[in-house]
Amino acid sequence: RESKETVIENAHRETYEESGITAEDIELVESYRYAFQYTRFRVKKIVVFLAKIKDADHPIKISFEHSAYKWMRYEDAVKSRMHVPSNEQFALMYKDVFKAINNLLVKT
């Protein structure tokens, strides 16, 4: 996180840098926030937000940090093994994120 950024500002900046999606392109799900920290060379704090993209046809411009991306239906994402990390903390985060997404889909 940059020195004077809020957590939300950091999330918007990272999203733009890694995908080309701006804060104006998404609608944050204000009711969801998942935070944890882990150590890999140094202590890192991770804060995960959920957002809905306003235009499903918005072009994605991935950064050098990624080699590809894929939009998936919720059911396909849950079945996918792409989200199964080796780190237990990340595994718990993914489980919580998928539960929150499912709850949002049930409400709509």
N, C-alpha and C positions, 0 to 999 in steps of 0.2 A: 504494500500500500504506500502511495506517495505520502509525504509528510503531513499535509493538511487535509487530505481527503477523508470524507466520511466513508463508512463501509459501503453505503449505497453508491456513492460517487466512484469508489474503487470498482465495484461490480459493473457499473456502466462503462467505465474506461476499459476494463479488461474484456468485456463483451465486444466493444467496438474494435479493440486492437486485434482480437482473435477471430472476429467474424465479419466485421464491417457493419454490424447491427448497432444502431444508435439508441440512446435512451428514448427518443421519440418514436422509434420503431416497435417498441415493446410496451406491454402493460404488466407491471410487477404485481404479483400476487402478494399483497401486503400481509396476509395472514400467515405466510410461511417464511421461516428462517431456520436454518440448521447450521450449527457451529461446532467445530471441534478443532483440536490441534494435534499435531504429530511432529516427530523429530526425524529429519533426514538431513544430516549435516548441521542443521540448526532447527530450532523450534519454529514451526509454521502454523499459523492460525488460518483455518479455512472457514469461510462463511458462504453458505449456499442459499440462493434465492430461487424462486420459481417465477417465470415470466411467460406471457403469451405474446407471440409475435403477431402484430396487427395485420400484416400482409404475408400470407403463406408463400407468395411468389417473390418475396424480397430476395435480391441476389446476395449470396454469401461469399465473402472474400476471406478465405482462411489465411491465417498468418503462417510464417515459416515454422512455427511450433507444431503444426499439424500437417498431416499428409492427405487427409480426406475428412469428409463429414457425410452423414446420411440422415435424412428425415425418416422417421419411422412412426407407424401407428403405435399407439400405446401397447396393444396386445403383442405386437411383434417385438417391441423393445423389451418387454418383460420376458419373452421367450428367448431373446437373444443372449448370447454369452459375452457380448461386447462389454457389458457393464459389470462383469464379475472380476473385481480386483483381488490381488493377493493380500493386500493390507486389510486387516480386520476392521479398522476404523472407517476406511472407505467403503467396505462392504456394508457396514451399518448405515452409513450415510445414504448409499444407493437404495437400501431397503426402505429407509424413511422417505426418501424422495419419491419412490414409486408408490408408496402408500399415500402420500399427499396428493400426487397426481391422480391416482384412482379416486380419492375422495372428491377432488375437484370435478372429475368427469361424471361422477354419480350425481353431483349437485346440478349439473347443467343439462 
